[in-house]
C-alpha cells in the first residue's frame, strides 16, 4: 500500500520543487504538463534529480546539466518550469511565459511574443498600455488630494467642478485599462497585432477574424502617424473593437463612435488631426456629433 505522506510529498515536489523523503520502497509517479511532457520518477531517481523524461514530439533535445534547450530557452524537466527569460520583455506578462501558456494553439520558436507579428507592433502596444497605467496612477494621486480637501470642506464650487471633470477623465482611462487587461487575460481569445498598411483597407486600424489558426482576432495597424501618441491611440481604438468582438456584438455605427471616444481620451490631439484630415467626410460628421 502506498504511503499517503509520501504521495503528498510528490505533489509538493511537482508544484514547488520540494525534496522527496527517503524510503525503503521505490515509488512511481507521473506528471503531465500543458507542454506535452511526461515524467516518471522513482524515489532514488528523484532524490538524485535524474528524472526519466518523455517528449511526445519525439525530439532529441540538447541538454545542459539535466535541462533541455529548446533554441531560445532552457526547460527544467524536474520541476516543469522554464529557467530562462524570452529575449523580448513582455510588459503585459511574465518573461518566463512561453506562448502565453497556450502551447497547443501557439508556437514561439525564437522567444518572441506570439501575439505580435513584429517588434514594432509590440512596442506600440506596450507603450500604450504603460502610458495608460501611468496616467491612472497620476489621476488617482490628484483625486486623493481633491478628496482630502473635499472632506475638510476646503473645495470651492469651481474646484468641485474640476474634481468632477477629473473623475470623468479617470473613468475614461479606467475603461481603456480594462480593455487592455481583458485582451491580455490568459482566458481571453488570442489577439494578434500586425502593422500592415495593405490590410487596413484605408483605415487607421482594422480588427478582423484571424486566418492563421493560432489567434482568434487580428488587429491590422497603419504604418505610422506623425507621432507615437497618435500611433498608440489607434491601439486603444482597436482594443475597443476587440472587446466588442469578445462580447459577441456585431460592429455598428455606435461602436465606431465609442472607439473614437476612447481614442480621444488617450490622445485629444488625434481628434484635432482627424478633423483636419477628414474634413467634409460623413465619418467626421458622425464623430463630431458623438462628442
Secondary structure, DSSP 8 states (H G I E B T S, - for coil): ---HHHHHHHHHHHHH-------SS---EEEE-TTSEEEEE-HHHHHTT--EEEETT-----EETTEEE-SS-EEETTTTEE-S--SS--TTS-TT-SGGG-TTT---TTS--TTBSSHHHHHHHHHHHHHHHHHHHHHHHHHHHHHHHHHTT---HHHHHHHHHHHHHHHHHHHHHHHHHHHH-TTS--EEEEE-GGGTTTSSEEEEE--SSS-SEEEEE-S--SSHHHHHHHHHHHHHHHHHHHTT----HHHHHHHHHHHHHH-HHHHHHHHHHSTT-HHHHHHHHH-
